[in-house]
Amino acid sequence: MKKITYTFLTVACFFFLTSCGKKTETDPMGNSVKEATTVQTPEELGKEIFEGKGTCATCHKADAKVIGPSLKEISKIYKDKKASIALFLKGEGEPLVDPSQYEVMKANFAITKTLSDEELDALEVYIHSLNK
């Protein structure tokens, strides 16, 4: 009797533990259905970074010089010179817009150098999108 009880408890525990996993939704044919995910455009990602973890909005505005130059001015100069904003934010490019503010901007490289290439490219797309 003890052996039957022990076997029953072991099987019950096995089913209990394996049934506690993540539930997946299936279609009528029994195929797994992934949840719909929102795909973010590079422009949206760039805006999110600009306003959030990039802390760019502290010093830059779209149309006005605050501490740093306006985004429209930055975009125009980088487009005219066919230069990369992303490379500058990695600390690999020369200051083109306002070299007198370069030392202030260098302090922010601690943040921008942690951003991925995708995030830096998205930030550049966002900045250029404001100058259409």
C-alpha positions in Angstrom: 0.0 0.0 0.0 2.9 2.4 0.8 4.4 1.7 -2.6 1.1 2.6 -4.4 0.7 5.8 -2.3 4.3 6.8 -3.0 3.9 6.2 -6.7 0.7 8.1 -6.8 2.2 11.1 -5.0 5.3 11.1 -7.3 3.1 11.1 -10.4 0.8 13.8 -9.0 3.8 16.0 -8.2 5.2 15.4 -11.7 1.9 16.6 -13.3 1.6 19.5 -10.9 5.1 20.8 -11.6 4.9 20.4 -15.3 1.5 22.0 -15.6 2.7 25.2 -13.9 4.6 26.4 -16.9 3.8 29.4 -19.1 0.5 28.8 -20.8 0.4 29.4 -24.6 -2.6 30.3 -26.6 -3.4 28.1 -29.6 -5.4 28.6 -32.7 -8.2 26.3 -33.7 -5.7 23.9 -35.3 -3.7 23.6 -32.1 -0.8 25.7 -33.3 0.9 28.0 -30.8 -0.1 31.7 -31.2 2.3 34.4 -30.2 1.0 37.5 -28.6 0.9 40.4 -30.9 3.8 42.7 -30.2 3.9 46.4 -31.1 6.7 47.1 -33.5 8.3 50.4 -32.8 9.6 52.4 -35.8 13.2 53.8 -35.5 11.7 57.3 -35.2 9.5 56.2 -32.3 12.4 54.5 -30.6 14.6 57.5 -31.2 12.0 59.8 -29.6 11.7 57.5 -26.6 15.5 57.5 -26.1 15.7 61.3 -26.6 13.0 61.9 -24.0 14.1 59.1 -21.6 17.3 57.3 -20.9 19.3 59.4 -23.3 18.6 62.5 -21.2 18.9 64.6 -24.4 15.7 66.6 -23.8 17.4 68.2 -20.8 19.7 70.3 -23.1 18.0 70.1 -26.5 14.7 71.2 -27.9 13.4 70.8 -31.4 13.2 74.5 -32.4 15.2 76.4 -29.8 18.7 76.5 -28.4 18.6 75.8 -24.7 21.9 74.6 -23.3 22.7 72.8 -26.6 21.7 73.6 -30.1 18.2 72.9 -31.4 17.6 69.5 -33.0 16.7 71.2 -36.3 20.0 73.0 -36.4 21.9 69.8 -35.5 20.0 67.9 -38.3 20.6 70.6 -40.9 24.4 70.8 -40.2 24.9 67.0 -40.1 22.9 66.6 -43.4 24.8 69.4 -45.1 28.2 67.9 -44.1 27.0 64.3 -44.7 28.1 63.4 -41.2 26.8 60.9 -38.7 25.2 62.0 -35.5 25.4 58.4 -34.2 29.2 58.4 -34.6 29.5 61.7 -32.8 27.4 60.3 -29.9 29.8 57.3 -29.7 32.6 59.8 -29.2 34.1 59.0 -32.6 33.2 62.2 -34.5 34.2 65.8 -34.4 31.8 68.4 -33.0 30.3 70.1 -36.0 27.4 72.3 -34.6 28.8 74.2 -31.7 32.4 73.2 -30.9 32.4 75.6 -27.9 29.9 73.3 -26.2 31.9 70.2 -26.9 33.2 69.9 -23.3 29.7 70.1 -21.9 28.5 67.4 -24.4 31.4 65.1 -23.6 30.0 64.6 -20.1 27.0 63.0 -21.8 29.1 60.4 -23.7 29.0 58.3 -20.6 25.3 57.8 -21.4 25.4 57.8 -25.2 28.3 55.3 -25.3 26.1 52.8 -23.5 23.4 52.9 -26.2 23.4 50.2 -28.9 24.1 51.0 -32.5 20.4 50.4 -33.2 19.4 53.0 -30.5 21.9 55.5 -31.7 20.7 55.1 -35.3 17.1 55.5 -34.1 18.1 58.7 -32.3 19.6 60.0 -35.5 16.5 59.1 -37.5 14.3 60.9 -34.9 16.5 64.1 -35.0 16.4 64.2 -38.8 12.6 63.6 -38.8 12.1 66.9 -37.1 13.7 68.7 -40.0 11.4 67.5 -42.8 
